[in-house]
């Protein structure tokens, strides 16, 4: 069983009953900086990037900085609420009891990146955007350029943006800064899902914290975990493509409740972050480790598991938490 990088392109099988019509094009943008001042990053740098990104977007676009977002007349026409807050659009047919929806940015610092960077070192972070929100790319770039110049961390260490590279789920790449100018990005791409394997190993790479009633303390309810992945894809597709995901969710939920778990090795990793907005420390710890699932008879879950690798799952998914990757052996793709 080999681990496949997320950009690795596998050939797809012909149409089959396991296929689900997921319509969620994505693009990955890699921001590359040169550190100008000594920089110290937290253990999970996504918390820092989330903070500076939100502040930078707000400073760039807000026309009423002294007022709250909710009563603002520009609430549904604002790049800050679109890119960072995830405000539920008016007229939405789902989530009507909520004011917010899943935020459309997913921050991904390197998993094994250094936390102490001297001046002159390279600093990277990936940002994944789904569907129509890719039209806000110029705002994203301006914000993260500004964030680097303003300074990162409590010592306001500066970092100069050197390049933005667009990556697609198919492995293609394109430099977006040419001679100091922003060139047009390629359209976001669909994720081609390979045929389902007999078994799949899920490696939880960053802490997964279940939401609400799904949090059972020292254990994960596998069915609820899988449904969280499926629900996130469903909501992302609806709010950022405008297309409902047509699937038999009653059948899918039954599959998540009955899938055999062949191996499970998970541990709860403690972690806390300081929220400047709430003026308090928040628990962002969660589960890491791995589990192996028997996919036979549960193939309809496979497309969701595969696509979910790009979206993370659980609380603070936009900060890089709840990231996972799949390892699987597929007889049709050996040697790919």
Phi and psi in degrees as a GROMACS rama.xvg file:
@    title "Ramachandran Plot"
@    xaxis  label "Phi"
@    yaxis  label "Psi"
@TYPE xy
-114.541  150.812  UNK-2
-88.6594  130.551  UNK-3
-107.575  128.023  UNK-4
-63.0094  152.653  UNK-5
-66.5693  -19.1377  UNK-6
-92.1564  -1.51871  UNK-7
-69.7679  126.811  UNK-8
-95.3323  123.148  UNK-9
-109.843  145.971  UNK-10
-67.1593  145.522  UNK-11
-98.028  148.427  UNK-12
-76.3295  168.612  UNK-13
-67.9781  164.999  UNK-14
-52.4854  136.71  UNK-15
-148.943  169.237  UNK-16
-68.9977  -18.8755  UNK-17
-76.3279  -14.6057  UNK-18
-71.1548  136.965  UNK-19
-118.463  133.61  UNK-20
-75.5494  65.7739  UNK-21
-71.7867  125.723  UNK-22
-122.932  80.3571  UNK-23
-139.419  80.8932  UNK-24
-66.8437  143.179  UNK-25
-131.135  156.232  UNK-26
-137.085  144.876  UNK-27
-112.575  131.074  UNK-28
-117.628  120.531  UNK-29
-99.0543  117.386  UNK-30
-96.9497  123.377  UNK-31
-117.23  124.088  UNK-32
-118.793  160.183  UNK-33
-109.36  126.221  UNK-34
-73.2105  127.007  UNK-35
-95.4959  -28.8747  UNK-36
-127.451  150.015  UNK-37
-48.8936  132.06  UNK-38
-127.227  133.293  UNK-39
-116.35  125.341  UNK-40
-104.5  151.176  UNK-41
-69.7142  168.291  UNK-42
-56.9181  -38.9539  UNK-43
-115.179  91.261  UNK-44
-63.6322  -14.9613  UNK-45
-58.3599  -29.2858  UNK-46
-65.6166  -39.9621  UNK-47
-68.0008  -46.4625  UNK-48
-61.3071  -39.3703  UNK-49
-60.2414  -43.5537  UNK-50
-64.9937  -50.3579  UNK-51
-71.182  -32.0881  UNK-52
-64.2606  -48.0291  UNK-53
-60.3362  -45.2656  UNK-54
-62.8183  -41.4093  UNK-55
-67.0688  -43.4298  UNK-56
-63.3081  -43.4828  UNK-57
-60.4156  -45.7016  UNK-58
-63.7993  -33.6272  UNK-59
-73.6936  -40.3834  UNK-60
-114.75  -18.8554  UNK-61
-71.4486  130.915  UNK-62
-102.673  -1.61461  UNK-63
-139.364  63.6152  UNK-64
-63.8161  -20.2258  UNK-65
-91.7999  1.67879  UNK-66
-116.11  159.572  UNK-67
-72.8569  159.479  UNK-68
-72.0444  -41.3021  UNK-69
-57.656  -44.8067  UNK-70
-84.3477  -0.948014  UNK-71
-67.8931  138.081  UNK-72
-66.492  -18.4708  UNK-73
-99.7506  15.7511  UNK-74
-50.4849  -44.0289  UNK-75
-96.4784  6.74903  UNK-76
-121.161  16.4238  UNK-77
-104.912  132.507  UNK-78
-67.224  -27.9699  UNK-79
-66.6866  -47.0926  UNK-80
-69.5413  -32.3605  UNK-81
-69.9088  -49.7479  UNK-82
-80.5522  -35.6424  UNK-83
-111.403  -43.3225  UNK-84
-87.0862  -32.3909  UNK-85
69.9721  52.9699  UNK-86
-72.3237  133.276  UNK-87
-64.7526  126.974  UNK-88
-70.2783  149.827  UNK-89
-65.8642  146.327  UNK-90
83.9535  3.5738  UNK-91
-63.2309  139.438  UNK-92
-86.6337  -10.6722  UNK-93
-129.796  164.121  UNK-94
56.676  36.934  UNK-95
-68.7449  -19.119  UNK-96
-82.5082  -4.97675  UNK-97
-114.06  152.9  UNK-98
-95.2913  -20.013  UNK-99
-123.175  159.47  UNK-100
-128.345  172.026  UNK-101
-53.655  129.454  UNK-102
-66.9138  146.523  UNK-103
-88.0806  4.87259  UNK-104
-109.698  140.902  UNK-105
-125.241  114.851  UNK-106
-90.2491  133.921  UNK-107
-136.043  89.9471  UNK-108
-70.1391  160.563  UNK-109
-57.7117  141.047  UNK-110
-68.2002  -36.3113  UNK-111
-113.322  30.886  UNK-112
-72.6642  152.865  UNK-113
-69.0605  148.337  UNK-114
-100.551  -8.14404  UNK-115
-122.778  113.654  UNK-116
-120.171  114.795  UNK-117
-68.8763  163.538  UNK-118
-57.3961  138.63  UNK-119
97.2531  -15.3374  UNK-120
-75.6317  163.779  UNK-121
-93.9603  140.842  UNK-122
-127.933  134.263  UNK-123
-131.951  150.902  UNK-124
-152.52  138.508  UNK-125
-98.9481  144.372  UNK-126
-126.058  125.965  UNK-127
-103.555  130.612  UNK-128
-122.132  135.701  UNK-129
-97.2209  146.422  UNK-130
49.9502  -132.479  UNK-131
-68.2663  -18.8103  UNK-132
-67.8137  -13.0754  UNK-133
-62.9269  -17.4507  UNK-134
-65.9704  -16.4338  UNK-135
-91.2849  11.5869  UNK-136
-54.248  -44.9284  UNK-137
-57.2297  -37.1667  UNK-138
-66.438  -42.1485  UNK-139
-58.5311  -45.7509  UNK-140
-66.8691  -44.4924  UNK-141
-59.9642  -40.9551  UNK-142
-66.0709  -45.9515  UNK-143
-75.3282  -26.2084  UNK-144
-63.6637  -48.895  UNK-145
-62.9022  -38.685  UNK-146
-60.9121  -41.2169  UNK-147
-64.8928  -42.0721  UNK-148
-69.1909  -37.4094  UNK-149
-69.5564  -28.6004  UNK-150
112.878  144.824  UNK-151
-113.149  143.521  UNK-152
79.1474  178.175  UNK-153
-68.8458  -18.9411  UNK-154
-96.6889  5.74294  UNK-155
51.8705  51.3016  UNK-156
-72.9038  126.58  UNK-157
-82.921  150.451  UNK-158
-143.725  131.746  UNK-159
-95.7385  122.854  UNK-160
-67.5962  124.316  UNK-161
-101.912  -40.1894  UNK-162
-157.365  150.19  UNK-163
-122.728  121.024  UNK-164
-113.424  127.291  UNK-165
-87.5839  128.563  UNK-166
-115.917  150.59  UNK-167
-119.418  160.85  UNK-168
-59.0304  -16.9337  UNK-169
-86.0866  -4.69576  UNK-170
98.3207  -3.99471  UNK-171
-72.5273  154.085  UNK-172
-140.111  154.011  UNK-173
-152.084  125.049  UNK-174
-73.3197  131.324  UNK-175
-102.649  -12.4255  UNK-176
-110.592  109.231  UNK-177
-119.147  118.439  UNK-178
52.5867  39.5879  UNK-179
78.8768  5.58879  UNK-180
-116.937  147.44  UNK-181
-84.7682  123.088  UNK-182
-98.0798  166.127  UNK-183
-69.5469  133.497  UNK-184
-80.3522  156.678  UNK-185
-74.2855  156.251  UNK-186
-62.0631  149.735  UNK-187
-61.2085  152.726  UNK-188
-115.405  149.948  UNK-189
-72.7441  154.42  UNK-190
-92.4083  120.382  UNK-191
-84.1671  116.68  UNK-192
-89.0606  125.256  UNK-193
-73.0161  167.989  UNK-194
-59.3983  148.955  UNK-195
-69.0315  139.396  UNK-196
-85.5608  172.675  UNK-197
-70.8969  -38.7808  UNK-198
-133.718  152.533  UNK-199
-138.184  131.896  UNK-200
-102.091  128.03  UNK-201
-102.337  120.857  UNK-202
-102.838  113.861  UNK-203
-82.6398  106.494  UNK-204
-87.2468  -34.6383  UNK-205
-127.082  155.459  UNK-206
-54.4458  127.501  UNK-207
-100.08  118.778  UNK-208
-112.28  113.798  UNK-209
-61.4146  154.834  UNK-210
-94.75  140.816  UNK-211
53.6827  -128.292  UNK-212
-69.3816  -12.4347  UNK-213
-77.0623  -10.9673  UNK-214
-85.4976  108.607  UNK-215
-108.078  28.6776  UNK-216
76.6823  -100.009  UNK-217
-96.2904  10.3569  UNK-218
-146.129  158.727  UNK-219
-106.456  131.551  UNK-220
-83.0548  109.359  UNK-221
-58.8352  -42.0688  UNK-222
-60.5004  -41.4899  UNK-223
-68.866  -36.1526  UNK-224
-61.929  -46.9431  UNK-225
-65.5884  -38.8515  UNK-226
-67.1674  -30.8036  UNK-227
-64.4449  -40.2533  UNK-228
-62.3958  -46.7101  UNK-229
-64.8391  -44.2492  UNK-230
-62.6988  -39.2482  UNK-231
-64.4779  -42.7535  UNK-232
-63.4493  -43.9182  UNK-233
-57.5717  -47.7063  UNK-234
-70.0217  -41.7009  UNK-235
-59.6962  -43.383  UNK-236
-64.4255  -45.0116  UNK-237
-63.7037  -47.9986  UNK-238
-81.8945  -19.9562  UNK-239
-120.52  7.66576  UNK-240
-131.765  -19.4222  UNK-241
82.606  4.04439  UNK-242
-109.996  129.733  UNK-243
-71.6705  144.754  UNK-244
-82.2947  115.324  UNK-245
-88.8575  104.603  UNK-246
-152.549  157.096  UNK-247
-85.7676  86.5349  UNK-248
-69.5603  -27.5331  UNK-249
-64.8546  -42.8049  UNK-250
-66.8836  -41.811  UNK-251
-63.4882  -42.2237  UNK-252
-62.1949  -39.1758  UNK-253
-63.679  -36.861  UNK-254
-65.9315  -40.735  UNK-255
-63.6989  -31.0467  UNK-256
-78.8193  -17.0809  UNK-257
-116.156  -0.421006  UNK-258
-66.9903  131.769  UNK-259
-71.8297  133.65  UNK-260
-99.6671  112.768  UNK-261
-82.173  -30.5108  UNK-262
-156.846  141.662  UNK-263
-144.531  123.554  UNK-264
-139.371  87.7195  UNK-265
-123.465  147.332  UNK-266
-139.697  150.384  UNK-267
-87.3821  122.24  UNK-268
-102.085  117.854  UNK-269
-72.993  143.177  UNK-270
-165.15  145.787  UNK-271
-139.009  148.249  UNK-272
-128.343  153.646  UNK-273
-93.8048  128.779  UNK-274
-99.2504  111.166  UNK-275
-66.3405  -35.6044  UNK-276
-64.9434  -42.116  UNK-277
-92.6025  -4.87841  UNK-278
53.6299  44.8162  UNK-279
-157.316  162.108  UNK-280
-89.3902  133.869  UNK-281
-117.558  141.014  UNK-282
-75.5909  117.022  UNK-283
-121.36  17.3134  UNK-284
-70.1616  165.88  UNK-285
-176.206  -165.329  UNK-286
-90.8448  137.461  UNK-287
-128.711  168.634  UNK-288
126.124  -147.37  UNK-289
-152.724  157.074  UNK-290
-145.864  150.405  UNK-291
-118.261  130.94  UNK-292
-114.8  143.702  UNK-293
-88.7894  110.818  UNK-294
-85.4591  -9.36383  UNK-295
-64.3023  124.532  UNK-296
83.0207  -4.48677  UNK-297
-126.453  28.211  UNK-298
-61.3286  -26.1465  UNK-299
-64.2177  -17.4142  UNK-300
-81.0092  -19.4555  UNK-301
-59.5485  -47.0125  UNK-302
-57.7811  -36.7793  UNK-303
-67.994  -44.0542  UNK-304
-59.6311  -41.3566  UNK-305
-69.3226  -49.7134  UNK-306
-65.9722  -33.7899  UNK-307
-61.8666  -16.6821  UNK-308
-58.9985  -28.0924  UNK-309
-88.6815  -12.3487  UNK-310
-109.738  -14.4927  UNK-311
63.2189  177.225  UNK-312
-157.28  150.436  UNK-313
92.4314  -171.267  UNK-314
-65.8169  144.305  UNK-315
61.6277  28.2931  UNK-316
-60.4158  -33.8839  UNK-317
-67.7356  -19.5189  UNK-318
-88.4061  -1.5636  UNK-319
105.287  -2.55499  UNK-320
-79.9781  158.14  UNK-321
71.8874  21.7465  UNK-322
-79.544  138.557  UNK-323
-142.421  162.786  UNK-324
-137.56  157.451  UNK-325
-103.362  144.504  UNK-326
-123.483  131.828  UNK-327
-157.97  153.246  UNK-328
-107.774  132.283  UNK-329
-132.71  118.424  UNK-330
-58.3452  -32.13  UNK-331
-75.4918  -13.793  UNK-332
-123.51  17.0227  UNK-333
-60.1901  135.142  UNK-334
84.8851  0.294357  UNK-335
